[in-house]
Amino acid sequence: MDTNAKQTLSGALLLGSALAALFWSNSAALASYEWIHQFNWLPAAAIFIFFATVGIELRHELSVGSLSNARKAALPIAAAIGGMIVPALVFTLFNMHTGSLAGWAIPMSTDIAFALAILAIFGKKLPTEMRAFLLTVAVVDDVLAILVIAIFYTSSFSLLSLASVIGVAVGLAWPRSAGAAIHSKLDSFNSLIGLPLFVLFEAGVHISVKDQSAVLNSPIIYGVIAGLILGKPAGILLGTYVAGAISKTQIDWQNLFPIALLGGVGFTVALLMNSLSFAQGSLASASGTMGVIVGSAASASLAIYAMQRKRANG
């Protein structure tokens, strides 16, 4: 299976898993959906393998890849940093004095599998450098996400946070000679099995009639949606602008704009942050999950629209 086909299939599986989780958790079979959560080691294992893959990829990029050249790496690193700080600030503005600030990290990360799937289908007219830029931003994004988890989310025991940190450590320690061979296999596992499984566990949110107003009118859902749709692309563009101005690098703003919008497709890692921020089954967790799904879907739609307009305009 070629890369584009795998990315497209991965995006379809992630979307299918999210829809299946939502349907399952709001059907007459809710009890069975709740029952599978006793096997919480399954999503933890999926996250461990995902972040081990990130660790292997990071080591490669630092050694011989896009992060090995400081000048080339400056723009995507700055974009990733801006793309994490601004959405966190946006969430904080919506949730100041609400007791929900624990969710500040939810809109910070990009789901690279989903973003690349959209890019593979709708972004064929974009320069190949834009795909490389998005990949590099995503790698830095994942590393920064691990730092956030390690610093802010390991004070109380969580299997997910522990699996995340250990996964990156194992990936970084993996022998470089064996890294390339296993990375391809792990990447396929993550795209086709691991991440869809994680989403199936985490995207299901049961909202009873009496709780609908509380869940859907919470500052948490507003903060997550605004953080993904507005904060993430604004942060990516701002970070790129600052780094470009300092290094006097010319920026291809026209092609960068849809890439920045794709940054708001949070999904998998955003769901992980939501799980680490709020208690499972709580109204806060339900609001966060719905915010991730709605915000990611809206960001994907805006990015697709921007890419389609660019294609139509030549």
ZITAGI-V229806 format. One record per run of one state. SS is the DSSP state (a for helix, b for strand, c for the rest). FROM is the first residue (numbers start at 1). TO is the last residue. Records with the same first field share a line. If there is no record, write none. Layout:
# ZITAGI-V229806
SS->FROM-TO  FROM-TO
This chain:
# ZITAGI-V229806
c->1-2  26-29  37-40  64-69  96-100  104-105  109-111  123-127  153-158  174-175  203-208  217-218  248-252  263-266  278-282  313-314
a->3-25  30-36  41-63  70-95  101-103  106-108  112-122  128-152  159-173  176-202  209-216  219-247  253-262  267-277  283-312
